[in-house]
Structures are given as C-alpha cells and as structure tokens.
Amino acid sequence: MYVCSCFGVTEKQVQQHADAGACTPRQIASACKAGTDCGSCVRRIQAILGRGSCPRRDLLDQGEPALADLTEAGAEADALSEAA
C-alpha cells in the first residue's frame, strides 16, 4: 500500500528504512523523500515508525549517552586541543 503518493513510496519501503535505522519522519524523508511534498503522509509515517523499535532510541534506553552529551564532550575536547 502506498504511504506517499507524491513519490510512490510504499509502507514496505518506509518500514525498510525504519529497520535500517531511520527513527523520525525527517530521517524517512531524507532516505526516500516521503513526506516532503504535500505532507499528507507524515501521520502515516509516524504511525509506521511507532510500531517498531528504533535502534537509536533503544541505545538511549540502555544508558548510552545522548547526542547532546556527545556534542558537549566533543566541544570540550576541541577546546582542550586548541589550548595545547
């Protein structure tokens, strides 16, 4: 069944991108353009993404550092290397 009729993206394709690690409608849009034209499919994409697990979300639930924490750590490392 088509999820995005503007770009001919099927539910199966959205699920494949989700299985490959896309966790948000924006990541799906980057992968296959679904949701970038009229936007009427975004709610269906959200529903499909809500059905499965997200590898990134699962890592966060297991105590992996959040992206903001990694960004702060990188900024601190950059500041230390500039000072040296």
MMTF fields as JSON, N, C-alpha, C and O atoms, coordinates in Angstrom:
{
  "mmtfVersion": "1.0.0",
  "mmtfProducer": "UNKNOWN",
  "numBonds": 335,
  "numAtoms": 336,
  "numGroups": 84,
  "numChains": 1,
  "numModels": 1,
  "chainsPerModel": [1],
  "groupsPerChain": [84],
  "chainIdList": ["A"],
  "bondAtomList": [4, 2, 8, 6, 12, 10, 16, 14, 20, 18, 24, 22, 28, 26, 32, 30, 36, 34, 40, 38, 44, 42, 48, 46, 52, 50, 56, 54, 60, 58, 64, 62, 68, 66, 72, 70, 76, 74, 80, 78, 84, 82, 88, 86, 92, 90, 96, 94, 100, 98, 104, 102, 108, 106, 112, 110, 116, 114, 120, 118, 124, 122, 128, 126, 132, 130, 136, 134, 140, 138, 144, 142, 148, 146, 152, 150, 156, 154, 160, 158, 164, 162, 168, 166, 172, 170, 176, 174, 180, 178, 184, 182, 188, 186, 192, 190, 196, 194, 200, 198, 204, 202, 208, 206, 212, 210, 216, 214, 220, 218, 224, 222, 228, 226, 232, 230, 236, 234, 240, 238, 244, 242, 248, 246, 252, 250, 256, 254, 260, 258, 264, 262, 268, 266, 272, 270, 276, 274, 280, 278, 284, 282, 288, 286, 292, 290, 296, 294, 300, 298, 304, 302, 308, 306, 312, 310, 316, 314, 320, 318, 324, 322, 328, 326, 332, 330],
  "bondOrderList": [1, 1, 1, 1, 1, 1, 1, 1, 1, 1, 1, 1, 1, 1, 1, 1, 1, 1, 1, 1, 1, 1, 1, 1, 1, 1, 1, 1, 1, 1, 1, 1, 1, 1, 1, 1, 1, 1, 1, 1, 1, 1, 1, 1, 1, 1, 1, 1, 1, 1, 1, 1, 1, 1, 1, 1, 1, 1, 1, 1, 1, 1, 1, 1, 1, 1, 1, 1, 1, 1, 1, 1, 1, 1, 1, 1, 1, 1, 1, 1, 1, 1, 1],
  "groupList": [{"groupName": "MET", "atomNameList": ["N", "CA", "C", "O"], "elementList": ["N", "C", "C", "O"], "formalChargeList": [0, 0, 0, 0], "bondAtomList": [1, 0, 2, 1, 3, 2], "bondOrderList": [1, 1, 2], "singleLetterCode": "M", "chemCompType": "L-PEPTIDE LINKING"}, {"groupName": "TYR", "atomNameList": ["N", "CA", "C", "O"], "elementList": ["N", "C", "C", "O"], "formalChargeList": [0, 0, 0, 0], "bondAtomList": [1, 0, 2, 1, 3, 2], "bondOrderList": [1, 1, 2], "singleLetterCode": "Y", "chemCompType": "L-PEPTIDE LINKING"}, {"groupName": "VAL", "atomNameList": ["N", "CA", "C", "O"], "elementList": ["N", "C", "C", "O"], "formalChargeList": [0, 0, 0, 0], "bondAtomList": [1, 0, 2, 1, 3, 2], "bondOrderList": [1, 1, 2], "singleLetterCode": "V", "chemCompType": "L-PEPTIDE LINKING"}, {"groupName": "CYS", "atomNameList": ["N", "CA", "C", "O"], "elementList": ["N", "C", "C", "O"], "formalChargeList": [0, 0, 0, 0], "bondAtomList": [1, 0, 2, 1, 3, 2], "bondOrderList": [1, 1, 2], "singleLetterCode": "C", "chemCompType": "L-PEPTIDE LINKING"}, {"groupName": "SER", "atomNameList": ["N", "CA", "C", "O"], "elementList": ["N", "C", "C", "O"], "formalChargeList": [0, 0, 0, 0], "bondAtomList": [1, 0, 2, 1, 3, 2], "bondOrderList": [1, 1, 2], "singleLetterCode": "S", "chemCompType": "L-PEPTIDE LINKING"}, {"groupName": "PHE", "atomNameList": ["N", "CA", "C", "O"], "elementList": ["N", "C", "C", "O"], "formalChargeList": [0, 0, 0, 0], "bondAtomList": [1, 0, 2, 1, 3, 2], "bondOrderList": [1, 1, 2], "singleLetterCode": "F", "chemCompType": "L-PEPTIDE LINKING"}, {"groupName": "GLY", "atomNameList": ["N", "CA", "C", "O"], "elementList": ["N", "C", "C", "O"], "formalChargeList": [0, 0, 0, 0], "bondAtomList": [1, 0, 2, 1, 3, 2], "bondOrderList": [1, 1, 2], "singleLetterCode": "G", "chemCompType": "PEPTIDE LINKING"}, {"groupName": "THR", "atomNameList": ["N", "CA", "C", "O"], "elementList": ["N", "C", "C", "O"], "formalChargeList": [0, 0, 0, 0], "bondAtomList": [1, 0, 2, 1, 3, 2], "bondOrderList": [1, 1, 2], "singleLetterCode": "T", "chemCompType": "L-PEPTIDE LINKING"}, {"groupName": "GLU", "atomNameList": ["N", "CA", "C", "O"], "elementList": ["N", "C", "C", "O"], "formalChargeList": [0, 0, 0, 0], "bondAtomList": [1, 0, 2, 1, 3, 2], "bondOrderList": [1, 1, 2], "singleLetterCode": "E", "chemCompType": "L-PEPTIDE LINKING"}, {"groupName": "LYS", "atomNameList": ["N", "CA", "C", "O"], "elementList": ["N", "C", "C", "O"], "formalChargeList": [0, 0, 0, 0], "bondAtomList": [1, 0, 2, 1, 3, 2], "bondOrderList": [1, 1, 2], "singleLetterCode": "K", "chemCompType": "L-PEPTIDE LINKING"}, {"groupName": "GLN", "atomNameList": ["N", "CA", "C", "O"], "elementList": ["N", "C", "C", "O"], "formalChargeList": [0, 0, 0, 0], "bondAtomList": [1, 0, 2, 1, 3, 2], "bondOrderList": [1, 1, 2], "singleLetterCode": "Q", "chemCompType": "L-PEPTIDE LINKING"}, {"groupName": "HIS", "atomNameList": ["N", "CA", "C", "O"], "elementList": ["N", "C", "C", "O"], "formalChargeList": [0, 0, 0, 0], "bondAtomList": [1, 0, 2, 1, 3, 2], "bondOrderList": [1, 1, 2], "singleLetterCode": "H", "chemCompType": "L-PEPTIDE LINKING"}, {"groupName": "ALA", "atomNameList": ["N", "CA", "C", "O"], "elementList": ["N", "C", "C", "O"], "formalChargeList": [0, 0, 0, 0], "bondAtomList": [1, 0, 2, 1, 3, 2], "bondOrderList": [1, 1, 2], "singleLetterCode": "A", "chemCompType": "L-PEPTIDE LINKING"}, {"groupName": "ASP", "atomNameList": ["N", "CA", "C", "O"], "elementList": ["N", "C", "C", "O"], "formalChargeList": [0, 0, 0, 0], "bondAtomList": [1, 0, 2, 1, 3, 2], "bondOrderList": [1, 1, 2], "singleLetterCode": "D", "chemCompType": "L-PEPTIDE LINKING"}, {"groupName": "PRO", "atomNameList": ["N", "CA", "C", "O"], "elementList": ["N", "C", "C", "O"], "formalChargeList": [0, 0, 0, 0], "bondAtomList": [1, 0, 2, 1, 3, 2], "bondOrderList": [1, 1, 2], "singleLetterCode": "P", "chemCompType": "L-PEPTIDE LINKING"}, {"groupName": "ARG", "atomNameList": ["N", "CA", "C", "O"], "elementList": ["N", "C", "C", "O"], "formalChargeList": [0, 0, 0, 0], "bondAtomList": [1, 0, 2, 1, 3, 2], "bondOrderList": [1, 1, 2], "singleLetterCode": "R", "chemCompType": "L-PEPTIDE LINKING"}, {"groupName": "ILE", "atomNameList": ["N", "CA", "C", "O"], "elementList": ["N", "C", "C", "O"], "formalChargeList": [0, 0, 0, 0], "bondAtomList": [1, 0, 2, 1, 3, 2], "bondOrderList": [1, 1, 2], "singleLetterCode": "I", "chemCompType": "L-PEPTIDE LINKING"}, {"groupName": "LEU", "atomNameList": ["N", "CA", "C", "O"], "elementList": ["N", "C", "C", "O"], "formalChargeList": [0, 0, 0, 0], "bondAtomList": [1, 0, 2, 1, 3, 2], "bondOrderList": [1, 1, 2], "singleLetterCode": "L", "chemCompType": "L-PEPTIDE LINKING"}],
  "groupTypeList": [0, 1, 2, 3, 4, 3, 5, 6, 2, 7, 8, 9, 10, 2, 10, 10, 11, 12, 13, 12, 6, 12, 3, 7, 14, 15, 10, 16, 12, 4, 12, 3, 9, 12, 6, 7, 13, 3, 6, 4, 3, 2, 15, 15, 16, 10, 12, 16, 17, 6, 15, 6, 4, 3, 14, 15, 15, 13, 17, 17, 13, 10, 6, 8, 14, 12, 17, 12, 13, 17, 7, 8, 12, 6, 12, 8, 12, 13, 12, 17, 4, 8, 12, 12],
  "groupIdList": [1, 2, 3, 4, 5, 6, 7, 8, 9, 10, 11, 12, 13, 14, 15, 16, 17, 18, 19, 20, 21, 22, 23, 24, 25, 26, 27, 28, 29, 30, 31, 32, 33, 34, 35, 36, 37, 38, 39, 40, 41, 42, 43, 44, 45, 46, 47, 48, 49, 50, 51, 52, 53, 54, 55, 56, 57, 58, 59, 60, 61, 62, 63, 64, 65, 66, 67, 68, 69, 70, 71, 72, 73, 74, 75, 76, 77, 78, 79, 80, 81, 82, 83, 84],
  "secStructList": [7, 3, 3, 3, 6, 6, 6, 6, 3, 3, 2, 2, 2, 2, 2, 2, 2, 2, 2, 6, 6, 7, 7, 1, 2, 2, 2, 2, 2, 2, 2, 2, 7, 6, 6, 1, 1, 1, 7, 6, 6, 2, 2, 2, 2, 2, 2, 2, 2, 2, 2, 1, 7, 7, 2, 2, 2, 2, 2, 2, 2, 6, 6, 7, 7, 7, 2, 2, 2, 2, 2, 2, 2, 2, 2, 2, 2, 2, 2, 2, 2, 2, 2, 7],
  "xCoordList": [0.84, 0.0, 0.885, 1.898, 0.497, 1.259, 1.04, -0.088, 2.132, 2.075, 2.158, 1.395, 3.086, 3.299, 3.002, 3.793, 1.869, 1.512, 2.274, 2.39, 2.79, 3.561, 4.836, 5.221, 5.477, 6.738, 6.658, 7.679, 5.459, 5.276, 6.0, 6.54, 6.012, 6.696, 5.674, 4.61, 6.025, 5.113, 5.399, 6.443, 4.431, 4.59, 5.808, 6.553, 5.996, 7.126, 8.453, 9.396, 8.529, 9.759, 10.032, 11.17, 8.996, 9.161, 9.648, 10.541, 9.072, 9.477, 10.933, 11.666, 11.351, 12.744, 13.703, 14.748, 13.355, 14.194, 14.212, 15.245, 13.063, 12.994, 13.864, 14.57, 13.812, 14.636, 16.123, 16.955, 16.446, 17.837, 18.309, 19.481, 17.396, 17.81, 17.113, 17.357, 16.255, 15.51, 14.454, 13.625, 14.479, 13.583, 12.568, 11.655, 12.717, 11.824, 11.32, 11.94, 10.199, 9.728, 10.77, 10.861, 11.538, 12.577, 13.651, 14.139, 14.016, 15.003, 14.433, 15.153, 13.15, 12.494, 12.503, 12.781, 12.204, 12.204, 13.582, 13.695, 14.617, 15.973, 16.298, 17.044, 15.739, 16.021, 15.254, 15.782, 14.002, 13.187, 12.251, 11.428, 12.346, 11.533, 10.089, 9.362, 9.66, 8.277, 8.03, 8.816, 6.941, 6.574, 7.121, 6.896, 7.839, 8.459, 7.676, 8.047, 6.598, 5.844, 4.58, 4.611, 3.499, 2.246, 2.126, 1.401, 2.837, 2.83, 1.682, 1.609, 0.783, -0.375, -0.017, -0.827, 1.169, 1.557, 2.344, 2.662, 2.656, 3.524, 2.909, 3.625, 1.616, 0.974, 1.047, 1.224, 0.912, 1.034, 2.471, 2.7, 3.43, 4.839, 5.099, 5.772, 4.569, 4.72, 4.113, 4.677, 2.982, 2.329, 3.185, 3.312, 3.767, 4.624, 5.851, 6.245, 6.447, 7.625, 7.287, 8.128, 6.073, 5.657, 5.433, 5.376, 5.306, 5.045, 6.276, 6.163, 7.445, 8.659, 9.562, 9.235, 10.696, 11.67, 12.661, 12.866, 13.256, 14.261, 15.609, 15.786, 16.565, 17.868, 18.506, 19.108, 18.383, 18.97, 18.255, 18.892, 16.927, 16.141, 16.446, 16.545, 16.593, 16.917, 18.265, 18.418, 19.255, 20.563, 20.447, 21.085, 19.638, 19.453, 18.782, 19.127, 17.822, 17.142, 18.085, 17.857, 19.15, 20.11, 21.227, 22.169, 21.13, 22.113, 23.207, 24.176, 23.096, 24.082, 23.944, 22.847, 25.039, 24.962, 24.096, 24.079, 23.394, 22.548, 23.422, 24.58, 22.872, 23.611, 24.101, 25.222, 23.294, 23.713, 24.942, 25.844, 24.988, 26.144, 27.385, 28.472, 27.222, 28.356, 28.837, 30.042, 27.918, 28.285, 29.06, 30.061, 28.602, 29.305, 30.7, 31.66, 30.817, 32.112, 33.051, 34.24, 32.54, 33.348, 33.811, 34.947, 32.946, 33.314, 34.4, 35.322, 34.294, 35.321, 36.655, 37.702, 36.621, 37.854, 38.467, 39.689, 37.653, 38.159, 38.817, 39.875, 38.19, 38.738, 40.083, 41.007, 40.201, 41.459, 42.551, 43.702, 42.215, 43.234, 43.689, 44.847, 42.78, 43.163, 44.065, 44.938, 43.85, 44.649, 46.06, 46.984, 46.232, 47.55, 48.506, 49.64],
  "yCoordList": [-1.175, 0.0, 1.239, 1.288, 2.24, 3.48, 4.316, 4.497, 4.818, 5.746, 7.16, 8.044, 7.359, 8.666, 8.556, 7.994, 9.088, 9.003, 10.025, 9.852, 11.079, 12.072, 11.46, 11.77, 10.596, 9.996, 8.48, 7.834, 7.899, 6.472, 5.603, 4.553, 6.039, 5.292, 4.413, 4.873, 3.14, 2.184, 2.044, 2.459, 1.442, 1.151, 0.247, 0.417, -0.702, -1.627, -0.868, -1.171, 0.113, 0.895, 1.719, 1.797, 2.323, 3.089, 2.164, 2.527, 0.982, 0.015, -0.412, -0.578, -0.591, -0.957, 0.136, -0.158, 1.385, 2.495, 2.554, 2.838, 2.285, 2.263, 1.134, 1.318, -0.019, -1.148, -0.846, -1.372, 0.012, 0.393, 1.496, 1.873, 2.016, 2.985, 4.327, 5.151, 4.578, 5.835, 5.806, 4.897, 6.791, 6.794, 7.927, 7.947, 8.86, 10.012, 10.231, 9.769, 10.934, 11.261, 12.032, 11.857, 12.863, 13.617, 12.683, 12.895, 11.66, 10.693, 9.864, 9.518, 9.546, 8.854, 9.751, 9.284, 11.029, 11.981, 12.076, 12.168, 12.056, 12.101, 10.85, 10.902, 9.736, 8.46, 8.279, 7.703, 8.772, 8.452, 9.573, 9.357, 10.752, 11.933, 11.871, 12.856, 10.755, 10.665, 11.739, 11.899, 12.465, 13.498, 14.876, 15.819, 15.012, 16.301, 17.151, 18.299, 16.617, 17.411, 17.967, 19.069, 17.25, 17.783, 17.576, 18.31, 16.576, 16.338, 15.504, 15.247, 15.073, 14.326, 12.942, 12.322, 12.453, 11.111, 11.103, 10.031, 12.248, 12.31, 11.567, 10.884, 11.686, 10.974, 9.458, 8.72, 9.001, 7.552, 7.093, 6.008, 7.911, 7.585, 7.508, 6.589, 8.467, 8.449, 7.18, 6.588, 6.768, 5.546, 4.322, 3.437, 4.266, 3.13, 3.117, 2.06, 4.262, 4.344, 3.993, 3.468, 4.278, 3.989, 2.508, 2.088, 1.72, 0.282, -0.495, -1.472, -0.073, -0.846, -0.151, 0.9, -0.756, -0.136, 0.641, 0.354, 1.603, 2.432, 2.07, 2.205, 1.613, 1.241, 2.364, 2.111, 3.589, 4.723, 4.937, 5.169, 4.859, 5.039, 3.911, 4.139, 2.69, 1.551, 1.748, 1.404, 2.3, 2.568, 3.59, 3.451, 4.613, 5.628, 5.032, 5.368, 4.145, 3.498, 2.609, 2.362, 2.124, 1.257, 2.049, 1.461, 3.362, 4.173, 4.744, 5.286, 4.647, 5.265, 6.779, 7.276, 7.517, 8.973, 9.6, 9.145, 10.628, 11.344, 12.13, 12.418, 12.478, 13.224, 14.549, 14.964, 15.216, 16.482, 16.278, 17.115, 15.175, 14.882, 14.661, 15.121, 13.955, 13.703, 15.002, 15.197, 15.894, 17.172, 18.017, 18.638, 18.047, 18.798, 18.226, 18.98, 16.915, 16.274, 16.61, 16.842, 16.638, 16.992, 18.435, 18.738, 19.325, 20.734, 20.918, 21.712, 20.19, 20.27, 19.754, 20.334, 18.671, 18.124, 19.095, 19.233, 19.766, 20.766, 21.925, 22.405, 22.373, 23.475, 23.08, 23.893, 21.864, 21.398, 21.288, 21.628, 20.822, 20.678, 22.041, 22.197, 23.037, 24.381, 25.048, 25.842, 24.722, 25.309, 24.741, 25.395, 23.55, 22.878, 23.372, 22.898],
  "zCoordList": [0.0, 0.0, 0.0, 0.698, -0.788, -0.843, 0.406, 0.865, 0.941, 2.057, 1.494, 1.886, 0.579, -0.048, -1.533, -2.29, -1.949, -3.354, -4.194, -5.408, -3.581, -4.334, -4.923, -6.05, -4.152, -4.592, -4.756, -4.995, -4.63, -4.846, -3.831, -4.18, -2.569, -1.508, -0.795, -0.381, -0.665, -0.037, 1.452, 1.955, 2.137, 3.557, 3.776, 4.741, 2.88, 2.981, 2.883, 3.614, 1.985, 1.848, 3.111, 3.573, 3.656, 4.897, 6.004, 6.769, 6.094, 7.113, 6.916, 7.89, 5.668, 5.397, 5.859, 6.438, 5.605, 6.071, 7.597, 8.203, 8.208, 9.674, 10.226, 11.218, 9.592, 10.018, 9.862, 10.601, 8.89, 8.649, 9.597, 9.574, 10.435, 11.441, 11.417, 12.298, 10.446, 10.421, 11.52, 11.562, 12.403, 13.563, 13.553, 14.377, 12.637, 12.598, 11.177, 10.219, 11.038, 9.688, 8.878, 7.663, 9.524, 8.82, 8.257, 7.147, 9.015, 8.522, 7.377, 6.441, 7.447, 6.34, 5.111, 4.007, 5.288, 4.175, 3.535, 2.313, 4.342, 3.796, 2.999, 2.021, 3.419, 2.762, 1.453, 0.502, 1.396, 0.207, -0.233, -1.123, 0.355, 0.02, 0.523, 0.396, 1.084, 1.565, 2.62, 3.554, 2.459, 3.406, 3.087, 3.846, 1.972, 1.667, 0.676, 0.433, 0.096, -0.871, -0.219, 0.329, -0.266, 0.281, 1.79, 2.462, 2.325, 3.77, 4.293, 5.495, 3.426, 3.909, 4.442, 5.13, 4.141, 4.578, 5.888, 6.404, 6.42, 7.603, 8.786, 9.517, 8.985, 10.105, 9.924, 10.894, 8.69, 8.445, 8.678, 9.214, 8.278, 8.517, 10.017, 10.484, 10.774, 12.234, 12.819, 13.739, 12.299, 12.802, 12.51, 13.356, 11.332, 10.987, 11.892, 12.386, 12.111, 12.974, 14.415, 15.145, 14.819, 16.183, 16.448, 17.604, 15.4, 15.549, 15.981, 16.72, 15.529, 15.798, 16.779, 17.331, 16.98, 17.868, 17.03, 15.851, 17.641, 16.994, 17.602, 18.813, 16.797, 17.368, 18.174, 19.218, 17.707, 18.441, 19.764, 20.792, 19.737, 20.959, 21.943, 23.148, 21.417, 22.277, 22.953, 24.125, 22.232, 22.836, 23.953, 24.997, 23.738, 24.77, 26.002, 27.135, 25.768, 26.887, 27.684, 28.868, 27.036, 27.709, 28.381, 28.913, 28.363, 29.064, 28.203, 28.736, 26.879, 26.007, 26.145, 26.402, 25.98, 26.127, 25.044, 23.9, 25.415, 24.475, 23.51, 23.811, 22.357, 21.349, 21.923, 21.628, 22.729, 23.324, 24.205, 24.21, 24.95, 25.785, 24.939, 25.288, 23.821, 22.934, 22.304, 22.14, 21.948, 21.355, 22.352, 21.995, 23.603, 24.636, 24.865, 25.024, 24.883, 25.088, 23.932, 24.151, 22.721, 21.557, 21.614, 21.248, 22.068, 22.187, 23.235, 23.047, 24.335, 25.369, 24.85, 25.137, 24.091, 23.517, 22.527, 22.482, 21.738, 20.786, 21.527, 21.121, 22.613, 23.392, 24.006, 24.038, 24.485, 25.082, 24.024, 24.295, 22.831, 21.787, 21.264, 20.875, 21.252, 20.847, 21.875, 21.524, 23.149, 24.22, 24.242, 24.727, 23.732, 23.781, 22.735, 22.663]
}
